Amino acid sequence: MAIQLEECPKAQRKAFDVLRVAPYSAPFLRRHGLGHVLVVAHLPSGLLYYEDIEEGFETGVLDVDGVLHDHGCNQLTLSQALARAGI
């Protein structure tokens, strides 16, 4: 993640520094069952997480049971995921 953060525009790096959290595991419902992803930031629109199987970043919101849901096979870079979130 550090390399991808360095590749982000300066404004994204500054915003990420404010929004980042100590990485933690969150339950993630995949097509074939429950797994986990690594949450790296709390965004105004939800969570920014790293999905290790697809090896990319994505955003999402926990459902009422505290689970993130698969949004497809996105393999976004950190900068792409932040841009998609409006950052």
N, C-alpha and C positions, 0 to 999 in steps of 0.2 A: 504494500500500500504506500510506503514511503516514496518509492520511485514514481508511482502514479500521481501522488500529491505534488511532487516537484514539477511534474509536467502540466499541472493545472495553471490556468491564468492566476495572476496575483490576487484578484478579487475573490476567486473561488477558494484559494488557500486561506485567505483571511476569514471568510465566512465559515469554512470548515473548522478552523481553529476554535471558533466560538461554539460550534454545534457538536463537535466530536465528544465522544464519551469513551471511557475505558471499555474496550471491546468485551462484549458478553454474548453468550449463546442464547438464541431464542428458538422456540419450536416453529417448525416450518412444514406445512403440509404439501408434500410432493404428490405427483400422480400415483406413485406406488407406495405411499405411506408417509408416516411422520418422520421427519429428520430435524436437523438444526442448521441454522445459519449464524453468522457472526455479525451482530449489530455494531456499527462503528460510529453512528451519529444519530441524534434526535433532531429531525428537521421540523419546520413549522407544519409540514404536510404529513408527517409520519416518521418512519424509521428508515435510515439508510443502512443497508446490510450487504455483506459479502457472501455470495453463494459459492461454496467451494467445489461443487460438482460442475457447474457451468463456468466457474472461475471468472465471475464478473459481479458487478455491483448492481443493486436494484433498490427501489423504494417500496414501502408498503405500510399498511396499517394493521395493527393487531385486531383480530376479531373479538367478540365478546368472551371467548374462551382463552384469549391471550396467545393466539396462534397466527402466524403470518401465512399467507396463501401464495402458491406458485402463480406467477404472472406470465409464464412461458419461458422459453429458453434464451433469455437475454444474457448477453455477455458484455455488459456495458463497462466502459472504463470509469474510473472515479469521476473524471471531468464530465463525461456524458451523463452519468447518473445525477450529478449535481445540477447540470444544465436542465435536464428533464424536470427536476424539482424546482426550477426557477432561480437557481443560485449561480 
